[in-house]
Amino acid sequence: MPSGRRSRTSPARQQRAPQGGHDERASGTAFIPLGGWLSDRYGAKRVFATAIVVFGLASVACAACTSLWQFVVARVVQGAGGALMMPVGRIIVLKNAGKRDLMRATALITWPGLVAPVIAPVLGGALTTWYGWQWIFLLNAPLALAGTALVLAFVPSVRDSEPKPLDRAGTVLIVTSLSLTIYGLSELAHPSAVGLDLALLAVGLPAGAAAVWWFLRAEHPLVGLGPLRVPTFAAASLHAGNLIRLAISGTPFLLPLMLQEAWGQTPLEAGQLVLVYFLGNLVVKVITTPLMRWLGFRTVLVGNGIAVALSIAAFGLLDARTAFAVAAVVAFVAGATRSIEFTGTNTLSFADVGSADRASASTLFSMMQQLSVALGVAVAAIALQFAHGGSGTPLTQGDFTAAFWVTGAIALTGALLMLRLHPDAGNEVTGHRPRRRRRAPADA
């Protein structure tokens, strides 16, 4: 290890989020279930614009903070605004897009999530170096102002004429479950307080089960579970798609950690390969829709899902002696397959959901998405810790190899579960026309 570099013994030390980061994620996710109800009661346009304003003002408050607790509170409020933006923004798109436009609409709303990881590290590093960390948050203010103006100008003002009453019991149960579960999973990646993390999960998971029980029986549930009976939604959002999303979410945790811990790279050097990974997300985006139209959902999600698994596992075959060009190819392929899988599962989730259930489907999808991110990081960290054996020695390449292979195996399981999809699943959305086999001529 080069002189001057401190010894690292666990992923907790290097990857621990800034104080307030997990509070923001947990509290933000807890607000997601309220998005559908607020949209029905007050109108999606008003709620979406308000969420953007809250996010922008909270960002300015973050920049103005002078103490840790001020920063934590500001981040929690920022997380609440961001959490409401996700499902409500998707509800607006889904309610105004026909099936033929669903693929293109989903691709458009997926773009920001792919562009941000490419731009954010470079822009954030530049702002922090040249002007100070506060400008990372201040940059959100003009973006929020522009976003609010666009929503007010172009989003139609529609609201439910007979909004449902608030499901108070369901709200308490699901908010408790999401807050404790997300926070517990996020902190489970850090072995310093495992007892407390498991205690949070011991409360959060039963609360989630109780919420499901309640939603199945309530007259006006906060979150309708009807979309889960739609096979394509269940496959893309609940089991197969969620396993692949879980594995993909663990990769950005493991990759920079391996580059710095096992390869001895500086954050700047590691950032080059991570940048290639996220560039793969963007470059392949232009062929995703034609690919779905040509091959159909089932073929793409199975074949590309296997490619996702293999590319994740391939990271475990690299080491510090690997040429950058080889590592870059693996990173690019991993990023490209990630992009295709996300667009495919995001679109298939809503392909067969009726218009009346799209608000609930958007809420369920957003909750599962946040849970898979937290669970992906936790599973990757746990696999890394088990491979390392809990000793006080630095992490080795072998530890990361095992963690990447476990993560790849999870993605492979999800890809194979996609085989249960009907061959014609989602064809009405993609416009895919399967080739018909020629019938053999009858014998004379």
JOFENDA-V767813 format. One record per residue. N is the residue number from 1. D_CENTER is the distance of its C-alpha to the mean C-alpha in whole Angstrom. Layout:
n & d_center
N & D_CENTER
N & D_CENTER
//
This chain:
n & d_center
1 & 34
2 & 36
3 & 38
4 & 36
5 & 33
6 & 32
7 & 32
8 & 28
9 & 28
10 & 24
11 & 21
12 & 21
13 & 23
14 & 21
15 & 18
16 & 18
17 & 17
18 & 19
19 & 21
20 & 19
21 & 16
22 & 15
23 & 17
24 & 15
25 & 12
26 & 14
27 & 16
28 & 13
29 & 11
30 & 15
31 & 16
32 & 13
33 & 16
34 & 19
35 & 17
36 & 19
37 & 22
38 & 23
39 & 22
40 & 25
41 & 27
42 & 27
43 & 26
44 & 22
45 & 24
46 & 25
47 & 22
48 & 20
49 & 22
50 & 23
51 & 19
52 & 19
53 & 23
54 & 22
55 & 19
56 & 21
57 & 24
58 & 22
59 & 21
60 & 25
61 & 26
62 & 23
63 & 26
64 & 29
65 & 28
66 & 31
67 & 30
68 & 27
69 & 27
70 & 27
71 & 24
72 & 22
73 & 23
74 & 22
75 & 19
76 & 19
77 & 20
78 & 18
79 & 15
80 & 16
81 & 17
82 & 13
83 & 12
84 & 15
85 & 14
86 & 11
87 & 13
88 & 16
89 & 15
90 & 14
91 & 17
92 & 19
93 & 18
94 & 19
95 & 22
96 & 23
97 & 22
98 & 25
99 & 24
100 & 25
101 & 23
102 & 20
103 & 19
104 & 20
105 & 18
106 & 15
107 & 15
108 & 16
109 & 13
110 & 11
111 & 13
112 & 12
113 & 9
114 & 11
115 & 14
116 & 13
117 & 12
118 & 15
119 & 17
120 & 16
121 & 18
122 & 21
123 & 21
124 & 20
125 & 23
126 & 25
127 & 25
128 & 26
129 & 28
130 & 30
131 & 30
132 & 28
133 & 25
134 & 26
135 & 25
136 & 21
137 & 21
138 & 24
139 & 23
140 & 20
141 & 24
142 & 25
143 & 22
144 & 21
145 & 25
146 & 25
147 & 22
148 & 24
149 & 27
150 & 25
151 & 24
152 & 27
153 & 29
154 & 27
155 & 25
156 & 27
157 & 28
158 & 28
159 & 28
160 & 29
161 & 33
162 & 33
163 & 30
164 & 29
165 & 30
166 & 27
167 & 27
168 & 27
169 & 27
170 & 24
171 & 23
172 & 24
173 & 23
174 & 19
175 & 19
176 & 21
177 & 18
178 & 15
179 & 16
180 & 18
181 & 16
182 & 13
183 & 15
184 & 17
185 & 14
186 & 14
187 & 17
188 & 18
189 & 17
190 & 20
191 & 23
192 & 26
193 & 25
194 & 24
195 & 27
196 & 25
197 & 21
198 & 23
199 & 25
200 & 22
201 & 20
202 & 24
203 & 24
204 & 20
205 & 20
206 & 23
207 & 22
208 & 20
209 & 22
210 & 25
211 & 22
212 & 22
213 & 26
214 & 26
215 & 24
216 & 26
217 & 29
218 & 29
219 & 31
220 & 28
221 & 25
222 & 22
223 & 20
224 & 21
225 & 21
226 & 22
227 & 19
228 & 19
229 & 23
230 & 21
231 & 21
232 & 19
233 & 16
234 & 17
235 & 16
236 & 13
237 & 11
238 & 13
239 & 15
240 & 15
241 & 11
242 & 10
243 & 12
244 & 11
245 & 7
246 & 8
247 & 11
248 & 9
249 & 7
250 & 10
251 & 12
252 & 11
253 & 13
254 & 16
255 & 17
256 & 18
257 & 19
258 & 21
259 & 23
260 & 24
261 & 25
262 & 26
263 & 27
264 & 29
265 & 27
266 & 27
267 & 23
268 & 25
269 & 25
270 & 22
271 & 20
272 & 22
273 & 21
274 & 17
275 & 18
276 & 19
277 & 16
278 & 14
279 & 17
280 & 17
281 & 14
282 & 16
283 & 19
284 & 19
285 & 17
286 & 21
287 & 21
288 & 18
289 & 20
290 & 24
291 & 22
292 & 21
293 & 24
294 & 26
295 & 25
296 & 23
297 & 20
298 & 21
299 & 23
300 & 20
301 & 17
302 & 20
303 & 21
304 & 18
305 & 16
306 & 19
307 & 19
308 & 15
309 & 17
310 & 20
311 & 19
312 & 17
313 & 20
314 & 22
315 & 21
316 & 23
317 & 26
318 & 26
319 & 28
320 & 29
321 & 32
322 & 30
323 & 30
324 & 28
325 & 28
326 & 27
327 & 24
328 & 23
329 & 24
330 & 21
331 & 19
332 & 19
333 & 19
334 & 16
335 & 14
336 & 16
337 & 15
338 & 11
339 & 12
340 & 14
341 & 12
342 & 9
343 & 12
344 & 14
345 & 12
346 & 11
347 & 14
348 & 16
349 & 14
350 & 17
351 & 19
352 & 22
353 & 21
354 & 24
355 & 24
356 & 25
357 & 22
358 & 19
359 & 19
360 & 18
361 & 16
362 & 13
363 & 14
364 & 13
365 & 10
366 & 8
367 & 10
368 & 9
369 & 5
370 & 6
371 & 8
372 & 7
373 & 5
374 & 9
375 & 11
376 & 10
377 & 11
378 & 14
379 & 15
380 & 15
381 & 17
382 & 19
383 & 20
384 & 21
385 & 23
386 & 25
387 & 26
388 & 27
389 & 29
390 & 29
391 & 32
392 & 32
393 & 32
394 & 30
395 & 27
396 & 28
397 & 27
398 & 28
399 & 25
400 & 22
401 & 24
402 & 23
403 & 20
404 & 19
405 & 21
406 & 19
407 & 16
408 & 17
409 & 19
410 & 16
411 & 15
412 & 18
413 & 19
414 & 16
415 & 17
416 & 21
417 & 20
418 & 19
419 & 23
420 & 23
421 & 22
422 & 25
423 & 26
424 & 27
425 & 23
426 & 22
427 & 25
428 & 26
429 & 23
430 & 23
431 & 27
432 & 27
433 & 31
434 & 31
435 & 34
436 & 37
437 & 39
438 & 43
439 & 45
440 & 48
441 & 51
442 & 54
443 & 57
444 & 60
//
